[in-house]
Amino acid sequence: MKRDVKPGFGGPNSEGSLPAERRARRSPAIPGGDQSGWIAAVRLTELWLVRHDRVDSLLEQLTPDLPPRERARAQHLFYGVVRWASRLEAALEGLVRRPPRSRLQAVLLVAGFELFEGGPEAVAREVHHAVEQAKTVTSPAEARLVNAVARRAADRLAERPAGLAAEWAHPDWLVDRWLKAFGAEATRQLLEWNQTPASVYGRWRSPAPMPDFLSPARWPGFFTVKPGPWDDVRTLAADGSLYLQDPSTRLCVELLGPRPGEDILDACAAPGGKCLLIADALAGGAGRLVAVDEPGPRLARLQANLSLAPSSVQVALVPADLRQVGPAFLQGINLPENFDAVLVDAPCTNTGVMRHRVDVKWRLRPGDFGRHAAHQLVLLRAAARLVRPHGRLVYSTCSLDPAENEEVVARFIGENPGWRLDRQMLARPWIDGHDGGGAFRLLPPSRG
């Protein structure tokens, strides 16, 4: 994982850097270590350090035999390490004489997060627990080292670092960018939001009575999933009764305004959460929904989500590059040449969803904003060709950055006379209480 901090906190010879071909290999399921979520978190952290895999892909590799409570603990600890990586590494910097091997490094990071989370009053308990756990995955000498290092790190973690980036464990350059865009107070609120574990929300899609662990959220149609009954949640999610989804996803679909009987195109559809929301809005009429996305592993998830669509909605999955999808292409596969409404939920930097995607901030680079904006404009141009004369085009991202939102829309309108912005919705997590992003409804030139 490339971060704006020194990887490994032990110097340049640590095991935190491997050739790309080794990092790309997918390991077998991560064992739970005698059903221990703590040990599973150490193994997840070790893989993250060594191979730089994405957090979500690593979690998918956890053994299914890990009990639900321990699985939840493993995710909580692992997410905590990733969220606070730079602050944890700063606290551990220089406390180990020689670069630690990756397993010991992972143990120290997980222990460091527990010390940070527990506070000064929990130091003795957490250090003892870390040492006992370390005995099962490291050598006796390393376990003794954990005891000494963790106690010293606890003192450092109790101190408040200078500067927002250091305090809230974000890259300096990204915090500077947000300070310029949002100001000091909003940036601090955003940083605090990103570092707080996310609530779980969902939509109840079944006519059956709603389970007790769901409570109405402040956004119509969405419910808060109370922690605990994860086996029941998984069962209901698998049969489509419950769809886990952040309330922010509703914004672009509300602007799209799908109505029964319409032809709708979701032009960047994978993994399909918004696509299913559109399909549910079309239920009860003879609507058609076409989902387009590039061929790749994400299509399996999209297909699974589309399989949950109401039976009254005609659904078609088209694995294709949107730039190559034109009227002739669609006609050739017996689909509409153009649509009443088109959604372009474009790939982006994900700066609005860092509460869920905890490793995004460590993967981003300053040049990513311009690169994404250029690609987003290309996708918007391609989608515009498929909108009917009196139809509507919705462009959306889960980015907070104007470069990927307002500026892309302004460039599109500037180069396409007659198109106009009808309405926009900007979600700010520290204000709206859910993931952030932008959604813009564009109307084409009137042609009779």
C-alpha positions in Angstrom: 0.0 0.0 0.0 1.5 3.3 -1.1 0.8 5.9 1.4 2.1 9.4 2.2 3.8 7.9 5.2 6.9 5.7 5.4 5.8 2.1 4.9 6.8 -0.4 7.6 7.9 2.2 10.3 11.1 0.2 10.3 13.0 1.6 7.4 13.5 0.8 3.7 14.4 -2.9 4.2 11.1 -4.1 5.6 8.9 -6.7 3.9 6.4 -4.1 2.8 7.5 -3.9 -0.8 7.2 -6.9 -3.2 7.3 -7.2 -6.9 4.1 -6.4 -8.7 3.7 -9.9 -10.0 3.7 -11.3 -6.4 1.3 -8.7 -5.2 -1.1 -9.6 -7.9 -1.4 -13.2 -6.8 -4.6 -14.1 -5.0 -4.0 -16.2 -1.9 -6.4 -18.9 -0.6 -9.0 -18.1 2.1 -7.5 -16.4 5.1 -7.9 -18.7 8.1 -9.4 -17.4 11.3 -6.7 -18.6 13.6 -8.7 -20.9 15.9 -11.8 -18.8 15.3 -10.1 -15.6 16.5 -11.1 -12.4 14.9 -8.0 -10.7 16.3 -5.7 -13.2 14.5 -7.7 -12.9 11.3 -7.3 -9.1 11.5 -3.5 -9.6 11.8 -3.5 -11.8 8.8 -5.6 -9.4 6.8 -3.3 -6.5 7.8 -0.2 -8.5 6.9 -1.6 -9.1 3.4 -2.5 -5.5 3.0 1.0 -4.4 4.0 2.8 -6.9 1.7 0.6 -7.1 -1.3 -1.2 -3.8 -1.3 -4.5 -5.5 -2.2 -7.8 -3.6 -1.8 -9.5 -3.9 1.5 -12.8 -5.3 0.0 -11.0 -8.0 -1.9 -9.1 -9.1 1.2 -12.3 -9.3 3.3 -13.8 -11.6 0.7 -10.9 -14.0 1.4 -11.8 -14.5 5.0 -12.7 -18.2 5.7 -16.4 -18.8 5.8 -15.8 -20.9 9.0 -15.1 -17.8 11.1 -18.1 -17.2 13.4 -20.1 -14.1 12.7 -19.0 -12.3 15.9 -15.4 -12.9 15.2 -15.8 -12.0 11.5 -17.2 -8.7 12.6 -14.4 -8.2 15.0 -11.8 -9.0 12.3 -13.3 -6.4 10.0 -13.6 -3.8 12.8 -9.9 -4.2 13.7 -8.7 -4.3 10.1 -10.7 -1.3 9.1 -9.4 0.5 12.1 -5.8 -0.2 11.2 -6.4 1.0 7.6 -8.3 4.1 8.7 -5.6 5.2 11.2 -2.6 3.8 9.4 -0.4 6.9 9.3 -1.1 7.8 12.9 -0.4 4.3 14.1 2.8 4.1 12.0 3.9 7.5 13.4 3.4 6.2 17.0 5.5 3.0 16.2 8.2 4.8 14.2 11.7 4.2 15.7 10.5 1.8 18.5 11.8 -1.3 16.7 15.6 -1.3 16.2 15.5 -3.3 12.9 12.7 -3.5 10.3 10.2 -6.0 11.6 8.9 -8.8 9.4 5.5 -8.2 8.0 3.7 -10.5 10.6 5.2 -8.6 13.5 4.4 -5.3 11.9 0.8 -6.4 11.5 0.6 -7.5 15.1 1.9 -4.1 16.3 -0.5 -2.2 14.1 -3.6 -4.2 15.3 -2.4 -3.8 18.9 -1.8 -0.1 18.2 -5.3 0.4 17.0 -6.8 -1.3 20.0 -4.7 0.9 22.3 -5.8 4.0 20.3 -9.4 3.0 20.5 -9.4 2.0 24.1 -7.6 5.0 25.5 -5.3 5.4 28.5 -7.5 3.5 30.9 -7.3 0.3 28.7 -3.5 0.2 28.2 -2.7 -2.6 30.6 -5.5 -4.8 29.4 -4.9 -4.3 25.7 -1.1 -4.8 26.0 -1.7 -8.0 27.9 -4.2 -9.2 25.3 -1.9 -8.3 22.4 1.1 -10.2 24.0 -1.0 -13.3 24.5 -2.3 -13.2 21.0 1.2 -12.5 19.6 2.4 -15.7 21.2 0.2 -17.7 18.8 1.5 -16.0 15.6 5.0 -14.8 16.3 8.1 -16.1 18.0 8.6 -15.8 21.8 11.2 -13.0 21.3 8.8 -11.1 19.1 6.0 -11.5 21.7 8.2 -9.9 24.3 9.0 -7.1 21.8 5.3 -6.5 21.4 5.0 -6.0 25.2 7.7 -3.4 25.2 6.8 -1.5 22.0 3.0 -1.4 22.7 3.5 0.3 26.0 5.7 3.0 24.5 3.4 3.4 21.6 0.4 3.9 23.9 2.0 7.0 25.3 2.5 8.4 21.8 -1.0 7.6 20.7 -2.4 9.5 23.7 -0.8 12.7 22.3 -2.7 14.8 19.8 -0.6 15.4 16.7 -0.1 18.8 15.1 -2.1 19.5 12.0 -5.4 18.1 10.6 -3.7 15.5 8.3 -1.7 14.0 11.1 -4.5 14.1 13.7 -7.1 12.5 11.4 -4.7 10.2 9.4 -5.2 11.5 5.9 -2.6 12.5 3.3 -1.4 16.1 3.6 -2.1 16.9 -0.1 -5.7 15.7 0.1 -6.4 17.7 3.3 -4.9 20.8 1.6 -7.2 20.2 -1.4 -10.3 20.0 0.9 -9.3 23.1 2.9 -9.2 25.1 -0.3 -12.6 23.7 -1.5 -14.6 23.5 1.7 -12.8 25.6 4.4 -11.3 24.6 7.7 -14.5 23.7 9.7 -16.1 21.6 7.0 -12.8 19.8 6.3 -12.5 18.9 10.0 -16.1 17.6 10.0 -15.3 15.6 6.8 -12.2 14.1 8.3 -14.0 13.1 11.5 -16.8 11.6 9.4 -14.4 9.5 7.3 -12.8 8.0 10.5 -16.1 6.9 12.0 -17.3 3.4 11.3 -20.2 3.5 8.9 -23.8 2.7 9.8 -25.5 -0.1 7.8 -28.6 0.9 5.8 -30.9 -1.1 3.5 -34.2 -1.1 1.6 -36.9 -3.6 2.5 -38.2 -5.1 -0.8 -40.5 -7.8 0.4 -44.3 -7.8 1.2 -43.5 -9.9 4.2 -43.5 -8.3 7.7 -40.3 -6.3 8.3 -37.9 -7.8 10.9 -37.4 -6.1 14.2 -33.7 -5.3 13.5 -34.7 -2.7 10.9 -35.7 0.8 12.0 -36.8 3.6 9.7 -34.0 6.0 8.7 -34.5 9.7 8.0 -34.7 9.0 4.3 -37.9 7.5 2.9 -37.6 3.9 1.8 -34.3 3.3 3.8 -33.9 1.6 7.1 -31.1 1.3 9.6 -29.9 -2.2 10.2 -29.2 -2.7 13.9 -26.0 -4.6 14.6 -26.1 -8.2 15.7 -28.3 -10.5 13.6 -25.9 -10.8 10.7 -26.9 -14.4 9.8 -30.5 -13.2 9.3 -29.3 -10.1 7.4 -27.3 -12.3 5.0 -30.2 -14.7 4.5 -32.7 -11.9 3.7 -30.1 -10.1 1.4 -29.5 -13.4 -0.5 -33.2 -13.8 -1.4 -33.6 -10.1 -2.2 -36.0 -9.2 0.6 -33.4 -6.8 2.0 -31.0 -4.8 -0.1 -28.1 -3.2 1.7 -27.6 0.2 0.3 -26.4 3.7 1.4 -29.2 6.4 1.2 -26.9 8.5 -1.0 -27.7 6.2 -3.9 -31.2 7.5 -4.1 -30.1 11.0 -5.3 -29.3 10.2 -8.9 -32.3 7.9 -9.2 -34.6 10.6 -7.9 -33.2 13.0 -10.5 -33.6 10.3 -13.2 -37.3 9.9 -12.2 -37.9 6.5 -13.8 -41.6 5.9 -14.5 -43.4 2.6 -15.3 -43.6 2.1 -19.0 -40.3 4.0 -19.8 -37.2 2.8 -21.5 -34.2 3.4 -19.1 -30.5 3.0 -19.7 -28.0 2.6 -16.8 -24.9 3.3 -18.8 -22.3 2.5 -16.0 -24.4 -0.1 -14.2 -22.0 -2.3 -12.2 -22.2 -3.4 -9.5 -25.9 -2.7 -9.8 -27.3 -1.2 -6.6 -28.7 1.9 -8.4 -29.8 -0.3 -11.3 -32.0 -2.3 -8.9 -33.3 0.9 -7.4 -34.4 1.9 -10.9 -36.0 -1.4 -11.5 -38.0 -1.2 -8.3 -39.2 2.2 -9.4 -40.4 0.8 -12.7 -42.3 -2.1 -11.1 -46.0 -2.2 -12.0 -45.6 -1.2 -15.6 -44.2 -2.5 -18.8 -40.8 -0.7 -18.4 -37.5 -1.7 -19.9 -34.2 -1.4 -18.2 -30.9 -1.8 -20.1 -27.7 -2.1 -18.0 -24.4 -1.5 -19.7 -20.9 -1.9 -18.3 -17.5 -3.0 -19.5 -16.8 -6.8 -19.5 -15.0 -7.9 -16.3 -15.4 -9.4 -12.9 -17.9 -6.8 -11.8 -20.5 -8.1 -14.2 -21.2 -11.1 -12.0 -22.3 -8.9 -9.2 -24.4 -6.8 -11.7 -26.1 -9.9 -13.0 -26.9 -11.1 -9.5 -28.5 -7.7 -8.7 -30.5 -7.7 -11.9 -31.8 -11.1 -11.1 -33.6 -9.5 -8.1 -35.5 -7.1 -10.3 -39.3 -7.2 -10.3 -40.7 -9.7 -12.8 -42.8 -6.9 -14.5 -39.7 -5.1 -15.6 -37.8 -6.2 -18.8 -34.1 -6.2 -18.0 -31.2 -6.6 -20.4 -27.5 -6.8 -19.5 -25.1 -5.6 -22.1 -21.4 -6.2 -21.5 -19.8 -3.4 -23.6 -17.8 -0.3 -23.5 -20.2 2.6 -23.5 -18.1 4.5 -26.0 -18.9 1.8 -28.5 -22.6 1.6 -27.7 -24.6 3.6 -30.3 -28.1 3.4 -31.8 -26.9 0.9 -34.5 -25.3 -1.3 -31.9 -28.4 -1.4 -29.8 -30.7 -2.0 -32.8 -28.5 -5.0 -33.7 -29.2 -6.7 -30.4 -33.0 -5.9 -30.5 -32.8 -3.1 -27.9 -34.1 0.5 -28.1 -31.9 2.9 -30.1 -32.5 5.6 -27.5 -34.1 6.1 -24.1 -36.4 8.2 -22.1 -33.8 8.5 -19.4 -30.1 7.7 -19.2 -28.0 7.4 -16.1 -24.2 7.9 -16.1 -23.0 7.0 -12.7 -19.4 7.5 -13.6 -16.2 5.9 -12.2 -14.6 8.5 -9.9 -12.1 9.0 -7.1 -14.6 7.9 -4.4 -13.8 10.8 -2.1 -17.5 10.9 -1.0 -17.5 7.3 0.2 -14.3 7.0 2.3 -16.2 6.0 5.3 -17.0 2.7 3.5 -13.9 2.5 1.3 -11.3 3.1 4.0 -8.2 2.5 1.8 -9.2 5.0 -0.9 -7.3 7.9 0.7 -4.0 5.9 0.6 -4.4 4.9 -3.0 -5.4 8.3 -4.4 -2.8 10.6 -6.1 -3.3 14.3 -7.1 -3.4 13.5 -10.8 -6.3 11.1 -10.4 -8.8 13.9 -10.3 -7.9 15.2 -13.8 -7.6 11.7 -15.2 -11.1 10.8 -13.9 -12.6 14.0 -15.1 -11.4 13.5 -18.6 -12.8 10.0 -18.7 -16.1 11.1 -17.2 -16.6 13.7 -19.9 -16.0 11.0 -22.6 -18.7 8.8 -20.9 -21.1 11.8 -20.7 -20.7 12.5 -24.4 -21.3 8.9 -25.3 -24.4 8.6 -23.2 -25.9 11.9 -24.6 -26.2 10.2 -28.0 -28.7 7.8 -26.5 -31.2 10.2 -25.0 -34.5 10.8 -26.7 -35.3 14.4 -27.8 -37.6 15.0 -24.8 -35.7 12.7 -22.5 -33.3 13.3 -19.6 -29.7 12.5 -18.8 -28.4 12.2 -15.3 -24.7 12.4 -14.5 -23.5 11.4 -11.1 -20.4 10.5 -9.1 -19.6 9.6 -5.5 -16.9 12.2 -5.5 -16.9 15.4 -3.5 -14.6 17.2 -5.8 -15.9 20.0 -8.1 -13.4 18.8 -10.8 -15.4 15.6 -11.2 -18.8 17.2 -10.7 -19.7 20.8 -11.6 -16.7 21.3 -13.8 -17.4 18.2 -15.9 -21.0 19.3 -16.4 -20.0 22.8 -17.3 -17.5 21.5 -19.9 -20.2 19.2 -21.4 -22.8 22.0 -21.7 -20.1 24.4 -23.1 -19.3 22.1 -25.9 -22.9 20.9 -26.6 -25.2 23.9 -27.4 -28.8 23.4 -26.5 -28.1 21.1 -23.5 -29.0 22.6 -20.2 -28.7 21.8 -16.5 -32.1 21.3 -15.1 -31.3 20.4 -11.5 -28.4 19.3 -9.3 -28.0 17.7 -5.9 -24.7 17.8 -4.0 -24.4 15.6 -0.9 -21.9 16.5 1.8 -21.5 13.8 4.4 -21.0 16.2 7.3 -24.3 17.9 6.4 -26.5 15.1 4.9 -25.5 12.2 7.2 -24.7 9.7 4.4 -22.1 9.2 1.7 -21.3 12.2 -0.5 -21.4 12.8 -4.2 -23.0 14.8 -6.9 -26.0 14.3 -9.2 -27.0 16.5 -12.2 -30.1 16.3 -14.5 -29.4 17.5 -18.0 -32.0 18.1 -20.7 -31.3 17.8 -24.4 -32.0 20.4 -27.1 -35.7 20.4 -27.9 -36.3 19.0 -31.4 -40.0 19.6 -32.2 
